[in-house]
């Protein structure tokens, strides 16, 4: 099943979404991003879902602020 890694900046609402064909590749990306992250306000999550629209419905807090597509 597809997976999506979200890198989310809590204060600004900026986020990046990385889509993957399977959850294993998504987890590898998440762990790589976590290793290089030094900002305590950045949250990195891996979510398994059929579509990004599903993720936006189930994890809407990452998409609420107008930080759409801004690099974190």
KETI-472882 format. One record per atom (N, C-alpha, C, O, CB): residue in one letter; x, y, z. Coordinates in nm, 3 decimals. Glycine has a CB too. Layout:
N
r res = A; u = X; v = Y; w = Z
...
This chain:
72
r res = X; u = 0.085; v = -0.118; w = 0.000
r res = X; u = 0.000; v = 0.000; w = 0.000
r res = X; u = 0.089; v = 0.124; w = 0.000
r res = X; u = 0.196; v = 0.123; w = 0.062
r res = X; u = -0.097; v = 0.000; w = 0.123
r res = X; u = 0.048; v = 0.229; w = -0.068
r res = X; u = 0.127; v = 0.353; w = -0.071
r res = X; u = 0.146; v = 0.414; w = 0.068
r res = X; u = 0.068; v = 0.390; w = 0.160
r res = X; u = 0.061; v = 0.454; w = -0.162
r res = X; u = 0.251; v = 0.492; w = 0.079
r res = X; u = 0.280; v = 0.562; w = 0.203
r res = X; u = 0.317; v = 0.706; w = 0.171
r res = X; u = 0.360; v = 0.738; w = 0.060
r res = X; u = 0.395; v = 0.491; w = 0.282
r res = X; u = 0.299; v = 0.791; w = 0.270
r res = X; u = 0.331; v = 0.933; w = 0.255
r res = X; u = 0.407; v = 0.977; w = 0.378
r res = X; u = 0.365; v = 0.953; w = 0.491
r res = X; u = 0.202; v = 1.019; w = 0.236
r res = X; u = 0.520; v = 1.042; w = 0.355
r res = X; u = 0.598; v = 1.099; w = 0.465
r res = X; u = 0.570; v = 1.249; w = 0.463
r res = X; u = 0.581; v = 1.315; w = 0.360
r res = X; u = 0.753; v = 1.068; w = 0.450
r res = X; u = 0.536; v = 1.301; w = 0.579
r res = X; u = 0.508; v = 1.444; w = 0.592
r res = X; u = 0.612; v = 1.504; w = 0.686
r res = X; u = 0.633; v = 1.456; w = 0.797
r res = X; u = 0.363; v = 1.469; w = 0.645
r res = X; u = 0.675; v = 1.609; w = 0.639
r res = X; u = 0.767; v = 1.688; w = 0.720
r res = X; u = 0.694; v = 1.818; w = 0.748
r res = X; u = 0.669; v = 1.897; w = 0.657
r res = X; u = 0.909; v = 1.712; w = 0.647
r res = X; u = 0.660; v = 1.841; w = 0.874
r res = X; u = 0.569; v = 1.949; w = 0.912
r res = X; u = 0.633; v = 2.040; w = 1.015
r res = X; u = 0.684; v = 1.994; w = 1.117
r res = X; u = 0.438; v = 1.892; w = 0.967
r res = X; u = 0.631; v = 2.170; w = 0.990
r res = X; u = 0.682; v = 2.268; w = 1.085
r res = X; u = 0.564; v = 2.321; w = 1.166
r res = X; u = 0.476; v = 2.388; w = 1.112
r res = X; u = 0.757; v = 2.385; w = 1.013
r res = X; u = 0.563; v = 2.290; w = 1.294
r res = X; u = 0.447; v = 2.321; w = 1.379
r res = X; u = 0.414; v = 2.470; w = 1.385
r res = X; u = 0.297; v = 2.508; w = 1.377
r res = X; u = 0.472; v = 2.271; w = 1.520
r res = X; u = 0.515; v = 2.555; w = 1.397
r res = X; u = 0.489; v = 2.699; w = 1.415
r res = X; u = 0.440; v = 2.766; w = 1.287
r res = X; u = 0.348; v = 2.848; w = 1.293
r res = X; u = 0.613; v = 2.769; w = 1.463
r res = X; u = 0.499; v = 2.735; w = 1.176
r res = X; u = 0.463; v = 2.804; w = 1.052
r res = X; u = 0.353; v = 2.735; w = 0.972
r res = X; u = 0.285; v = 2.798; w = 0.892
r res = X; u = 0.586; v = 2.819; w = 0.965
r res = X; u = 0.337; v = 2.604; w = 0.992
r res = X; u = 0.241; v = 2.528; w = 0.913
r res = X; u = 0.298; v = 2.481; w = 0.781
r res = X; u = 0.228; v = 2.416; w = 0.703
r res = X; u = 0.119; v = 2.610; w = 0.889
r res = X; u = 0.425; v = 2.514; w = 0.753
r res = X; u = 0.488; v = 2.470; w = 0.629
r res = X; u = 0.503; v = 2.319; w = 0.631
r res = X; u = 0.528; v = 2.259; w = 0.735
r res = X; u = 0.625; v = 2.539; w = 0.609
r res = X; u = 0.488; v = 2.258; w = 0.514
r res = X; u = 0.505; v = 2.113; w = 0.507
r res = X; u = 0.556; v = 2.069; w = 0.372
r res = X; u = 0.544; v = 2.140; w = 0.272
r res = X; u = 0.374; v = 2.044; w = 0.539
r res = X; u = 0.612; v = 1.950; w = 0.372
r res = X; u = 0.651; v = 1.881; w = 0.249
r res = X; u = 0.593; v = 1.741; w = 0.257
r res = X; u = 0.591; v = 1.680; w = 0.363
r res = X; u = 0.809; v = 1.878; w = 0.230
r res = X; u = 0.545; v = 1.691; w = 0.145
r res = X; u = 0.491; v = 1.556; w = 0.138
r res = X; u = 0.574; v = 1.476; w = 0.039
r res = X; u = 0.599; v = 1.520; w = -0.074
r res = X; u = 0.339; v = 1.557; w = 0.096
r res = X; u = 0.618; v = 1.358; w = 0.083
r res = X; u = 0.696; v = 1.268; w = -0.001
r res = X; u = 0.615; v = 1.140; w = -0.020
r res = X; u = 0.596; v = 1.065; w = 0.075
r res = X; u = 0.836; v = 1.238; w = 0.063
r res = X; u = 0.568; v = 1.112; w = -0.142
r res = X; u = 0.490; v = 0.990; w = -0.166
r res = X; u = 0.582; v = 0.870; w = -0.196
r res = X; u = 0.688; v = 0.887; w = -0.255
r res = X; u = 0.392; v = 1.012; w = -0.283
r res = X; u = 0.539; v = 0.751; w = -0.155
r res = X; u = 0.613; v = 0.627; w = -0.179
r res = X; u = 0.519; v = 0.516; w = -0.220
r res = X; u = 0.401; v = 0.515; w = -0.183
r res = X; u = 0.693; v = 0.587; w = -0.053
r res = X; u = 0.572; v = 0.422; w = -0.296
r res = X; u = 0.494; v = 0.307; w = -0.342
r res = X; u = 0.457; v = 0.212; w = -0.228
r res = X; u = 0.352; v = 0.148; w = -0.231
r res = X; u = 0.571; v = 0.231; w = -0.449
r res = X; u = 0.545; v = 0.203; w = -0.127
r res = X; u = 0.514; v = 0.113; w = -0.016
r res = X; u = 0.563; v = 0.173; w = 0.116
r res = X; u = 0.645; v = 0.265; w = 0.118
r res = X; u = 0.579; v = -0.025; w = -0.038
r res = X; u = 0.510; v = 0.121; w = 0.225
r res = X; u = 0.538; v = 0.177; w = 0.357
r res = X; u = 0.684; v = 0.158; w = 0.399
r res = X; u = 0.736; v = 0.240; w = 0.475
r res = X; u = 0.447; v = 0.115; w = 0.460
r res = X; u = 0.750; v = 0.052; w = 0.353
r res = X; u = 0.890; v = 0.031; w = 0.390
r res = X; u = 0.977; v = 0.146; w = 0.340
r res = X; u = 1.059; v = 0.199; w = 0.415
r res = X; u = 0.941; v = -0.104; w = 0.333
r res = X; u = 0.960; v = 0.184; w = 0.214
r res = X; u = 1.038; v = 0.296; w = 0.160
r res = X; u = 1.003; v = 0.426; w = 0.233
r res = X; u = 1.090; v = 0.510; w = 0.256
r res = X; u = 1.012; v = 0.310; w = 0.008
r res = X; u = 0.877; v = 0.441; w = 0.268
r res = X; u = 0.836; v = 0.559; w = 0.343
r res = X; u = 0.903; v = 0.567; w = 0.479
r res = X; u = 0.948; v = 0.674; w = 0.520
r res = X; u = 0.686; v = 0.560; w = 0.360
r res = X; u = 0.910; v = 0.455; w = 0.548
r res = X; u = 0.976; v = 0.452; w = 0.678
r res = X; u = 1.124; v = 0.483; w = 0.666
r res = X; u = 1.180; v = 0.554; w = 0.750
r res = X; u = 0.957; v = 0.317; w = 0.745
r res = X; u = 1.188; v = 0.431; w = 0.563
r res = X; u = 1.331; v = 0.461; w = 0.543
r res = X; u = 1.352; v = 0.612; w = 0.524
r res = X; u = 1.446; v = 0.669; w = 0.580
r res = X; u = 1.387; v = 0.384; w = 0.421
r res = X; u = 1.266; v = 0.676; w = 0.446
r res = X; u = 1.275; v = 0.821; w = 0.426
r res = X; u = 1.250; v = 0.894; w = 0.556
r res = X; u = 1.320; v = 0.991; w = 0.588
r res = X; u = 1.176; v = 0.867; w = 0.319
r res = X; u = 1.151; v = 0.850; w = 0.632
r res = X; u = 1.120; v = 0.916; w = 0.759
r res = X; u = 1.241; v = 0.911; w = 0.851
r res = X; u = 1.278; v = 1.012; w = 0.910
r res = X; u = 0.998; v = 0.850; w = 0.827
r res = X; u = 1.302; v = 0.793; w = 0.865
r res = X; u = 1.418; v = 0.780; w = 0.953
r res = X; u = 1.535; v = 0.865; w = 0.905
r res = X; u = 1.607; v = 0.922; w = 0.987
r res = X; u = 1.460; v = 0.633; w = 0.963
r res = X; u = 1.555; v = 0.875; w = 0.774
r res = X; u = 1.662; v = 0.958; w = 0.719
r res = X; u = 1.637; v = 1.106; w = 0.752
r res = X; u = 1.728; v = 1.178; w = 0.792
r res = X; u = 1.675; v = 0.938; w = 0.566
r res = X; u = 1.513; v = 1.149; w = 0.734
r res = X; u = 1.480; v = 1.288; w = 0.765
r res = X; u = 1.495; v = 1.317; w = 0.914
r res = X; u = 1.541; v = 1.425; w = 0.952
r res = X; u = 1.338; v = 1.320; w = 0.720
r res = X; u = 1.457; v = 1.223; w = 0.997
r res = X; u = 1.471; v = 1.242; w = 1.142
r res = X; u = 1.617; v = 1.252; w = 1.183
r res = X; u = 1.652; v = 1.332; w = 1.271
r res = X; u = 1.404; v = 1.126; w = 1.217
r res = X; u = 1.704; v = 1.173; w = 1.119
r res = X; u = 1.847; v = 1.179; w = 1.152
r res = X; u = 1.906; v = 1.316; w = 1.121
r res = X; u = 1.992; v = 1.364; w = 1.195
r res = X; u = 1.924; v = 1.070; w = 1.076
r res = X; u = 1.863; v = 1.378; w = 1.013
r res = X; u = 1.922; v = 1.506; w = 0.973
r res = X; u = 1.850; v = 1.628; w = 1.033
r res = X; u = 1.902; v = 1.739; w = 1.026
r res = X; u = 1.920; v = 1.518; w = 0.823
r res = X; u = 1.734; v = 1.608; w = 1.093
r res = X; u = 1.657; v = 1.718; w = 1.149
r res = X; u = 1.715; v = 1.764; w = 1.283
r res = X; u = 1.743; v = 1.683; w = 1.372
r res = X; u = 1.510; v = 1.676; w = 1.167
r res = X; u = 1.732; v = 1.895; w = 1.296
r res = X; u = 1.779; v = 1.953; w = 1.422
r res = X; u = 1.679; v = 2.052; w = 1.481
r res = X; u = 1.705; v = 2.111; w = 1.586
r res = X; u = 1.913; v = 2.022; w = 1.401
r res = X; u = 1.566; v = 2.071; w = 1.415
r res = X; u = 1.466; v = 2.167; w = 1.458
r res = X; u = 1.359; v = 2.097; w = 1.542
r res = X; u = 1.286; v = 2.012; w = 1.490
r res = X; u = 1.401; v = 2.238; w = 1.336
r res = X; u = 1.348; v = 2.131; w = 1.671
r res = X; u = 1.247; v = 2.065; w = 1.756
r res = X; u = 1.103; v = 2.096; w = 1.716
r res = X; u = 1.011; v = 2.030; w = 1.762
r res = X; u = 1.268; v = 2.104; w = 1.899
r res = X; u = 1.084; v = 2.198; w = 1.632
r res = X; u = 0.949; v = 2.233; w = 1.587
r res = X; u = 0.908; v = 2.159; w = 1.461
r res = X; u = 0.798; v = 2.180; w = 1.410
r res = X; u = 0.940; v = 2.382; w = 1.563
r res = X; u = 0.995; v = 2.073; w = 1.410
r res = X; u = 0.962; v = 1.995; w = 1.290
r res = X; u = 0.918; v = 1.855; w = 1.333
r res = X; u = 0.986; v = 1.787; w = 1.410
r res = X; u = 1.084; v = 1.987; w = 1.193
r res = X; u = 0.805; v = 1.815; w = 1.281
r res = X; u = 0.750; v = 1.682; w = 1.306
r res = X; u = 0.755; v = 1.604; w = 1.175
r res = X; u = 0.718; v = 1.655; w = 1.069
r res = X; u = 0.603; v = 1.690; w = 1.361
r res = X; u = 0.802; v = 1.480; w = 1.183
r res = X; u = 0.813; v = 1.396; w = 1.063
r res = X; u = 0.735; v = 1.268; w = 1.089
r res = X; u = 0.760; v = 1.197; w = 1.186
r res = X; u = 0.963; v = 1.365; w = 1.028
r res = X; u = 0.640; v = 1.240; w = 1.001
r res = X; u = 0.554; v = 1.123; w = 1.018
r res = X; u = 0.547; v = 1.043; w = 0.888
r res = X; u = 0.562; v = 1.098; w = 0.779
r res = X; u = 0.414; v = 1.164; w = 1.063
r res = X; u = 0.523; v = 0.914; w = 0.902
r res = X; u = 0.499; v = 0.826; w = 0.788
r res = X; u = 0.360; v = 0.769; w = 0.804
r res = X; u = 0.326; v = 0.712; w = 0.908
r res = X; u = 0.608; v = 0.713; w = 0.778
r res = X; u = 0.280; v = 0.783; w = 0.699
r res = X; u = 0.140; v = 0.740; w = 0.705
r res = X; u = 0.110; v = 0.651; w = 0.585
r res = X; u = 0.140; v = 0.687; w = 0.471
r res = X; u = 0.044; v = 0.863; w = 0.709
r res = X; u = 0.052; v = 0.537; w = 0.611
r res = X; u = 0.012; v = 0.446; w = 0.505
r res = X; u = -0.135; v = 0.475; w = 0.470
r res = X; u = -0.222; v = 0.473; w = 0.557
r res = X; u = 0.032; v = 0.296; w = 0.547
r res = X; u = -0.159; v = 0.500; w = 0.342
r res = X; u = -0.295; v = 0.529; w = 0.296
r res = X; u = -0.302; v = 0.509; w = 0.146
r res = X; u = -0.199; v = 0.511; w = 0.077
r res = X; u = -0.338; v = 0.674; w = 0.334
r res = X; u = -0.422; v = 0.489; w = 0.095
r res = X; u = -0.438; v = 0.470; w = -0.049
r res = X; u = -0.406; v = 0.594; w = -0.130
r res = X; u = -0.346; v = 0.586; w = -0.237
r res = X; u = -0.578; v = 0.425; w = -0.080
r res = X; u = -0.448; v = 0.711; w = -0.078
r res = X; u = -0.427; v = 0.836; w = -0.152
r res = X; u = -0.389; v = 0.948; w = -0.057
r res = X; u = -0.411; v = 0.939; w = 0.064
r res = X; u = -0.553; v = 0.873; w = -0.233
r res = X; u = -0.333; v = 1.054; w = -0.113
r res = X; u = -0.303; v = 1.173; w = -0.033
r res = X; u = -0.431; v = 1.236; w = 0.018
r res = X; u = -0.432; v = 1.293; w = 0.128
r res = X; u = -0.222; v = 1.274; w = -0.114
r res = X; u = -0.538; v = 1.229; w = -0.058
r res = X; u = -0.666; v = 1.281; w = -0.010
r res = X; u = -0.711; v = 1.209; w = 0.116
r res = X; u = -0.766; v = 1.272; w = 0.207
r res = X; u = -0.774; v = 1.267; w = -0.119
r res = X; u = -0.688; v = 1.078; w = 0.124
r res = X; u = -0.721; v = 1.003; w = 0.246
r res = X; u = -0.639; v = 1.056; w = 0.363
r res = X; u = -0.692; v = 1.072; w = 0.473
r res = X; u = -0.694; v = 0.852; w = 0.226
r res = X; u = -0.512; v = 1.082; w = 0.341
r res = X; u = -0.425; v = 1.135; w = 0.446
r res = X; u = -0.474; v = 1.272; w = 0.491
r res = X; u = -0.476; v = 1.302; w = 0.610
r res = X; u = -0.278; v = 1.144; w = 0.398
r res = X; u = -0.514; v = 1.354; w = 0.397
r res = X; u = -0.563; v = 1.487; w = 0.431
r res = X; u = -0.690; v = 1.481; w = 0.514
r res = X; u = -0.714; v = 1.568; w = 0.598
r res = X; u = -0.589; v = 1.568; w = 0.304
r res = X; u = -0.771; v = 1.378; w = 0.493
r res = X; u = -0.893; v = 1.361; w = 0.574
r res = X; u = -0.860; v = 1.309; w = 0.714
r res = X; u = -0.914; v = 1.357; w = 0.813
r res = X; u = -0.990; v = 1.266; w = 0.504
r res = X; u = -0.772; v = 1.210; w = 0.721
r res = X; u = -0.746; v = 1.145; w = 0.850
r res = X; u = -0.643; v = 1.219; w = 0.935
r res = X; u = -0.641; v = 1.202; w = 1.057
r res = X; u = -0.699; v = 1.005; w = 0.827
r res = X; u = -0.559; v = 1.300; w = 0.873
r res = X; u = -0.455; v = 1.374; w = 0.944
r res = X; u = -0.459; v = 1.522; w = 0.904
r res = X; u = -0.358; v = 1.581; w = 0.868
r res = X; u = -0.314; v = 1.313; w = 0.914
r res = X; u = -0.576; v = 1.577; w = 0.912
r res = X; u = -0.600; v = 1.712; w = 0.860
r res = X; u = -0.520; v = 1.821; w = 0.931
r res = X; u = -0.499; v = 1.928; w = 0.874
r res = X; u = -0.746; v = 1.745; w = 0.869
r res = X; u = -0.474; v = 1.797; w = 1.052
r res = X; u = -0.401; v = 1.901; w = 1.124
r res = X; u = -0.273; v = 1.942; w = 1.053
r res = X; u = -0.227; v = 2.055; w = 1.068
r res = X; u = -0.367; v = 1.855; w = 1.265
r res = X; u = -0.215; v = 1.851; w = 0.975
r res = X; u = -0.094; v = 1.885; w = 0.900
r res = X; u = -0.123; v = 1.977; w = 0.781
r res = X; u = -0.031; v = 2.034; w = 0.723
r res = X; u = -0.026; v = 1.757; w = 0.850
r res = X; u = -0.248; v = 1.992; w = 0.747
r res = X; u = -0.285; v = 2.066; w = 0.627
r res = X; u = -0.377; v = 2.185; w = 0.658
r res = X; u = -0.430; v = 2.246; w = 0.566
r res = X; u = -0.352; v = 1.975; w = 0.528
r res = X; u = -0.395; v = 2.218; w = 0.786
r res = X; u = -0.490; v = 2.322; w = 0.825
r res = X; u = -0.440; v = 2.463; w = 0.799
r res = X; u = -0.516; v = 2.547; w = 0.752
r res = X; u = -0.524; v = 2.307; w = 0.969
r res = X; u = -0.315; v = 2.491; w = 0.830
r res = X; u = -0.261; v = 2.624; w = 0.809
r res = X; u = -0.230; v = 2.643; w = 0.662
r res = X; u = -0.220; v = 2.546; w = 0.586
r res = X; u = -0.135; v = 2.647; w = 0.896
r res = X; u = -0.214; v = 2.766; w = 0.622
r res = X; u = -0.184; v = 2.794; w = 0.483
r res = X; u = -0.034; v = 2.781; w = 0.456
r res = X; u = 0.031; v = 2.876; w = 0.410
r res = X; u = -0.234; v = 2.934; w = 0.444
r res = X; u = 0.020; v = 2.663; w = 0.486
r res = X; u = 0.161; v = 2.640; w = 0.462
r res = X; u = 0.181; v = 2.544; w = 0.349
r res = X; u = 0.287; v = 2.483; w = 0.334
r res = X; u = 0.228; v = 2.587; w = 0.587
r res = X; u = 0.079; v = 2.530; w = 0.268
r res = X; u = 0.079; v = 2.428; w = 0.164
r res = X; u = 0.200; v = 2.434; w = 0.072
r res = X; u = 0.228; v = 2.535; w = 0.007
r res = X; u = -0.046; v = 2.441; w = 0.082
r res = X; u = 0.269; v = 2.324; w = 0.069
r res = X; u = 0.379; v = 2.309; w = -0.023
r res = X; u = 0.503; v = 2.389; w = 0.010
r res = X; u = 0.601; v = 2.381; w = -0.064
r res = X; u = 0.335; v = 2.346; w = -0.157
r res = X; u = 0.503; v = 2.466; w = 0.117
r res = X; u = 0.622; v = 2.540; w = 0.153
r res = X; u = 0.726; v = 2.446; w = 0.208
r res = X; u = 0.694; v = 2.354; w = 0.284
r res = X; u = 0.590; v = 2.649; w = 0.255
r res = X; u = 0.848; v = 2.466; w = 0.171
r res = X; u = 0.956; v = 2.381; w = 0.221
r res = X; u = 0.979; v = 2.407; w = 0.368
r res = X; u = 0.976; v = 2.521; w = 0.415
r res = X; u = 1.085; v = 2.404; w = 0.141
r res = X; u = 1.002; v = 2.299; w = 0.438
r res = X; u = 1.030; v = 2.309; w = 0.582
r res = X; u = 1.179; v = 2.318; w = 0.599
r res = X; u = 1.228; v = 2.327; w = 0.712
r res = X; u = 0.972; v = 2.187; w = 0.661
